[in-house]
Amino acid sequence: MHATSALYDSAAARRIDRLATQALGGDGYVLMQRAGQAAWQVLLQRWPQASRVVVACGPGNNGGDGYVLARLALQSGRRVRVVHPVDGGPRTPPAQRACTEYLAAGGQVDLYPGPLDDADVLVDALFGIGLREAPRDDVAALIRALDAAGAPVLSLDVPSGIDADHGCAPGAAVHAHCTLQFIVAHAGLRTGAALDHRGELLLDPLGVDAAADGAPASPAAMLLDATFLRERLRPRPRDTHKGRSGRVLCVGGDHGGGGAVALCAEAALRTGAGLVTVATRAAHVPAILARRPEAMAHAAESSAEFAPLLEAADVIACGPGLGRGEWGRALLARVLACGKPLVLDADALNLLAGGPQALADAVLTPHPGEAARLLDTDTASIQRDRFAAADALAARHRCVVVLKGAGTIVAAPGEVPCVVEAGNPGMATGGMGDLLTGVIAALRAQGLAAFESACAGALLHGLAGDAAAMHGGERGLLPSDLLPWLRRLANPEES
């Protein structure tokens, strides 16, 4: 198996497949045989004791891959049965050939409905990358039957029912135990609903180099891993002083929201900011100083109190606990006019939702609900196409956007989007976003560019959440549980 950081959409995948087929003499069956063989090897590795295999085949080339696997399983002595929906027989020439060879080897093909509970392993070869709409009723019934059968499911290329470009499930979708992608990694399998459907994710390039001169295709996105942090969070020079590590001002904490801005400030400190100041309501200052005396908390009840804090900062993190009242609006207006690098979250985003505003040097960190308000749509629309939503926000505000959620996406004008797969469901709790705001602001203050700080910050935040969950579980995970891990993982040369 081959790991890659480049993620492709279906148009690029088809182009690469077409050019590779041309290079192989124009016979699409060559790649189909390689795909079926690769899938059979995965099945053998994951379930070596399986003696009964049921393969659900669709009418296209994905189904053809399934017929090749079925033939190989049959020739190895396994009991094999292929099922397909009504009108689901092979329609492409390579798939027809694969089906013919399977039948010639003594294979059996049945129409669904029929029992699927007699299998040790189920193979999903229904759709591949071609799906854009909800499966029709008979195919949806077969998908639900695959899920209900109780045996592990191996999906070929894409779990059937999942949109390979967007990661959404427009209707019924297979819950695979393992998904083997062919030739290229699919962008949609790294974000959104797809994360609950794909299971273990593998890639076999089938001998095709997607980056070769003969098969040019630009990636739709890049997948970030820990290497990204190691390359950007280098050990500090011995003569470093606090001024070189940047001054972060955390703005927020209206009445009842002091904890949010305190978490933001502590995350900035744990991520390495040299100086962290908090501008908040006077009532919150004693509690913040008691919790974290290294954070210089100041009352900012008036412009006279706020102006010098703003002037001294290198980067401003605004939004955690800010509220939507007159106090928060007044502070945000001053922040937006200051001309300094910004990280905006929470109520700062909700207050921005009134209309498009260009933000020259800012990072916005919306969750899907906030993104929906910024784009004047609904959360379901955001989740149907997270890449498009992130791009639209970046274009609307002309800045970097971190669209949080399962498979966080970082987008910016002129940049290839990046996907952060780190993170877990335990992080779906209040305060986690406040940490992320502080993390990104600290990295920006330490000299990373806006897009790099957003990518590195989102990755660091997710990795810290995963590390904390490993040492106690996801349920009950608190934002403060991540703080020691932020420090450890922000020093990748030592972790």
C-alpha positions, 0 to 999 in steps of 0.5 A, spaced: 500 500 500 502 507 498 501 513 502 500 520 499 498 527 502 495 529 495 487 528 495 483 528 488 476 529 486 472 524 481 474 528 475 481 528 476 481 520 478 477 519 471 482 523 467 488 519 471 485 512 469 483 514 462 491 516 461 493 510 464 489 506 460 491 509 454 498 508 456 497 500 457 494 500 450 487 502 451 485 496 455 481 498 461 481 490 463 488 491 465 487 496 471 480 492 472 484 486 473 489 489 478 484 492 482 480 486 483 487 482 485 489 488 490 482 487 493 483 480 493 489 481 497 486 485 502 481 481 503 486 475 504 490 479 509 484 482 513 480 476 513 484 470 512 479 465 515 473 467 511 471 461 507 464 464 504 464 471 500 458 475 497 460 480 492 455 486 491 456 488 484 453 494 480 453 495 473 459 499 472 467 498 472 466 498 480 462 492 479 467 489 474 472 490 480 468 486 484 467 480 479 474 480 478 475 479 486 469 474 486 473 469 480 479 470 484 476 468 491 472 462 487 479 459 484 482 459 491 476 454 493 472 459 497 464 459 496 462 465 492 456 468 490 455 475 486 449 479 487 446 485 484 440 489 484 435 488 478 437 492 472 444 491 475 448 487 471 454 489 467 454 494 462 461 497 461 465 492 456 471 491 461 465 489 467 462 484 462 468 481 460 470 480 468 463 477 469 463 472 463 470 470 466 467 469 473 461 465 470 466 461 466 470 459 472 463 456 475 461 462 479 454 464 481 450 470 480 443 472 484 438 478 483 437 481 490 433 481 494 436 474 497 439 472 503 446 475 505 447 472 512 451 466 509 457 470 508 464 471 512 465 477 508 461 482 504 464 486 498 461 492 496 462 493 489 456 497 487 458 504 485 465 507 486 466 514 485 460 515 480 455 517 485 452 524 486 444 522 488 441 518 493 441 511 491 434 508 488 430 504 492 432 497 490 439 499 491 438 502 497 435 496 500 441 492 498 445 497 501 441 496 508 442 489 507 449 489 507 449 493 513 444 489 517 448 482 515 453 482 520 459 480 516 465 485 515 464 489 509 470 491 504 468 497 500 472 497 493 474 505 492 468 508 495 463 506 500 457 505 496 452 511 497 458 516 499 459 522 494 467 521 493 468 529 492 464 531 498 464 526 503 456 526 504 451 521 504 445 523 499 441 517 501 443 510 504 450 508 504 454 502 506 458 502 513 464 499 511 469 496 515 475 497 510 475 501 504 480 500 499 481 506 494 484 505 487 490 509 484 488 516 488 486 518 494 479 521 494 478 528 497 471 526 500 473 520 504 477 525 509 471 529 511 464 529 513 459 523 513 464 519 510 468 518 516 463 514 519 462 510 513 469 508 510 472 504 516 480 503 515 482 507 509 487 504 504 490 506 497 493 501 492 496 505 486 495 499 481 502 501 478 499 508 476 503 514 478 498 520 479 503 525 478 507 522 472 508 527 466 503 523 462 498 523 467 497 530 470 492 532 475 492 537 480 490 535 487 483 537 490 486 538 497 492 536 501 492 531 507 496 534 513 500 529 518 504 530 523 510 531 518 507 538 517 508 540 524 515 537 525 517 542 518 514 548 521 515 548 529 523 547 529 527 548 535 528 555 538 535 559 537 538 559 544 538 566 544 530 567 543 526 572 548 519 573 549 518 578 544 521 574 539 515 569 540 510 574 539 504 578 543 497 575 543 491 579 545 485 575 547 479 579 546 472 576 549 469 574 556 462 578 556 458 577 562 458 569 563 463 568 558 470 569 562 471 561 561 472 561 554 477 567 553 481 564 559 481 557 555 483 561 549 489 565 553 491 558 556 492 555 549 496 561 546 501 560 552 501 552 552 502 553 544 508 558 545 506 565 545 511 569 548 506 574 552 499 573 552 494 579 554 487 578 556 482 584 554 475 582 558 470 584 563 472 587 569 469 581 573 473 576 570 480 579 571 481 576 578 478 569 576 483 569 570 489 571 574 488 566 579 487 560 574 493 562 570 497 568 572 502 568 566 496 571 562 496 578 563 488 579 564 486 587 564 479 590 564 476 593 558 470 596 559 472 602 555 475 604 549 481 608 553 482 601 557 482 597 551 486 601 546 493 600 549 492 593 549 490 593 542 496 597 540 501 593 544 499 586 541 502 583 535 496 578 533 489 579 536 484 573 538 477 575 538 471 572 539 471 567 545 465 569 550 465 575 546 457 576 546 453 579 541 451 585 545 454 592 545 460 591 549 462 585 544 460 589 538 464 595 540 470 591 541 470 587 535 469 594 531 476 596 534 479 589 532 477 589 525 480 596 524 486 595 527 490 592 521 493 587 525 493 579 524 487 576 527 484 570 529 476 570 529 471 565 532 465 564 536 461 571 537 466 575 533 463 570 527 456 571 529 457 579 529 460 578 522 454 575 519 451 581 517 454 582 510 461 580 506 467 584 509 474 583 506 479 581 512 486 582 509 490 578 514 485 574 518 483 567 520 476 565 521 474 558 525 467 557 524 463 551 526 458 548 521 453 552 524 457 559 524 459 558 517 451 557 515 450 564 518 456 567 515 453 564 508 446 565 509 444 558 508 443 552 513 448 547 516 445 541 512 448 545 506 454 546 509 455 539 510 453 537 503 459 540 500 464 542 506 470 544 501 465 548 497 463 552 503 470 553 506 472 556 499 466 560 499 467 563 506 475 564 504 472 568 497 467 572 501 472 575 506 478 574 502 482 571 508 484 564 511 478 559 513 478 553 518 471 550 517 471 545 523 468 539 524 469 531 522 475 532 517 477 540 518 478 544 512 483 549 511 482 554 505 484 560 503 484 564 496 490 562 492 491 556 496 490 548 495 485 546 501 488 542 506 484 537 510 486 535 518 483 528 519 486 529 527 480 529 532 475 525 535 468 526 537 470 527 544 472 534 542 464 536 540 464 540 547 464 547 549 470 550 549 474 546 544 474 552 539 476 557 544 482 553 545 483 552 537 483 560 537 488 561 542 493 555 538 492 559 531 494 566 534 500 563 538 503 560 532 501 566 528 505 570 533 511 566 532 512 567 525 508 562 521 504 565 515 496 566 516 495 559 512 500 555 515 498 557 522 491 555 521 493 548 518 498 547 523 494 550 529 488 545 527 492 539 526 496 541 533 489 542 536 486 535 533 492 531 535 492 534 542 485 532 542 486 525 540 492 524 545 488 526 551 482 521 548 487 516 548 489 517 556 482 517 558 477 516 553 472 520 549 466 521 553 467 526 558 473 529 555 474 537 557 478 542 553 483 543 559 485 536 558 488 538 551 493 543 554 498 539 557 498 535 550 498 542 546 505 543 549 508 536 548 506 536 541 508 543 539 515 541 541 515 535 536 522 534 536 521 532 543 515 528 543 
